Amino acid sequence: MALLALVAGVTWFLRRILPAGTGSGSPRTGYEFSIEFSDGRRRRVEGVVPRTAYNAFEDVASLSRVSGRISCRSDGRLDFSEGVPEPVRQQFQNAWWASKSA
């Protein structure tokens, strides 16, 4: 049992100090989802959204009080409805890229 705790501790420590091993430089792939916001509040979610991205998206939406839809294709690209202004789209993109390493 002590050996298991030691291995888990060392693994946790190494994951914290070493850079992420993905190294691909691309956004998350394999997720398909759609989130609809109205006046900065989530109205509908379809599909599976990674928790870190979901939390960041809700923060961006509430701060900008955006109304519109954000969706993700299976290749990792985000699509936006016309109601989402360009600066807010960039914030969503940044949150999506940042969630890759979280």
C-alpha positions, 0 to 999 in steps of 0.5 A: 500500500505504501508503494502504491501511495509513493508511485501515485505521489511521484506521478502527481508531482511529475505531471505538475512540473513537466509540460503537457505531453500532448504537444500537438498544438491543436485544440481538443478533438473528438468532442461535438457539442453546442451551447446556447446562451441568452443574455449571458446565461446558459439556455441549452447544452447538447453533446459532451463538453469538457468540464474545464471548457464548459466552466470557462465558456460560462465565465466568458458568456456571463461577463460579456452577457452574450446571446447566441450559440457556440458549437464544436465540430469533431475536428476541434473547431468552434462555430459561432452564431451571428449573435456572438461578437468577434471579441467574444468569439476570440475569448471563447477560442482562448478558453477552448485552447486553454482547456486543452492543457487543463 
